[in-house]
Amino acid sequence: MTPQDVITEVRRLIQDESAPLRYSDAVLLGFVNETLKRMAVLRPDLFSYIGEIGTLADNPIQSCPADSVRLIEIFRVKNGNAITEVSRDTLDQSTPGWVAETPGTPVNYVRHVRNPNKFFLYPPPVGGTILVAEYVQAPRTYGLSEAIDLLPDSYLPTVVDGTVYLAESIDNEHVNSGRAKLFFDSFTQTLGVGLQSRQITDTEEGGLDPRQVV
């Protein structure tokens, strides 16, 4: 899926396929990129990315990469051991001096509850430690023909709905007629239904009470 694929469908829906065009490709491309960023806020799980995170040596406080919206999970040290998530209360109670521990290979990580892009490592990492982790990657600004990263092609209609909403919302006629709201509602509802369906596909017994499964 590329922004051009989205724009082609958007032009059909807003009846803007013949010259003179109401919107240039550049304007609609801006709407596509804005829609993707809105989606990352509403459904960050759609932009989850597994990659490597470098660390600051000898420091218990670490940061996600610059393109991260929020941390999802840390799996392991690259070419090394697994890292287990624990609560800060657990570390504070079991090892009160953990923030001043001698640097080594991290075995635990703790989320920073007030900053989704920061986390703590125990023990603090030695120099050169790299983590394998999953985080929500902020959508970059795309050109017309660039493939949109991470987002499945099945979400093309959703991106179209969000883009049409932005295009129609600057036109008083379509705001007053409710057409802009129609596409906005479709955009948000589809994202919500997609999240609800994960209970069916991503949980044991398809989200059913195990006692109901024959």
Sequence and secondary structure as in RCSB ss.txt:
>XXXX:A:sequence
MTPQDVITEVRRLIQDESAPLRYSDAVLLGFVNETLKRMAVLRPDLFSYIGEIGTLADNPIQSCPADSVRLIEIF
RVKNGNAITEVSRDTLDQSTPGWVAETPGTPVNYVRHVRNPNKFFLYPPPVGGTILVAEYVQAPRTYGLSEAIDL
LPDSYLPTVVDGTVYLAESIDNEHVNSGRAKLFFDSFTQTLGVGLQSRQITDTEEGGLDPRQVV
>XXXX:A:secstr
  HHHHHHHHHHHTT  SSS SS HHHHHHHHHHHHHHHHHH GGGGEEEEEEE  TT SEEE  TTEEEEEEEE
EETTS B EE  HHHHHHH TTGGG   B   EEEE TT TTEEEEES B TT EEEEEEEE      TTS  SS
S GGGHHHHHHHHHHHHHHT HHHHHHTHHHHHHHHHHHHHHHHHHHHHHHSSGGGGS GGG  
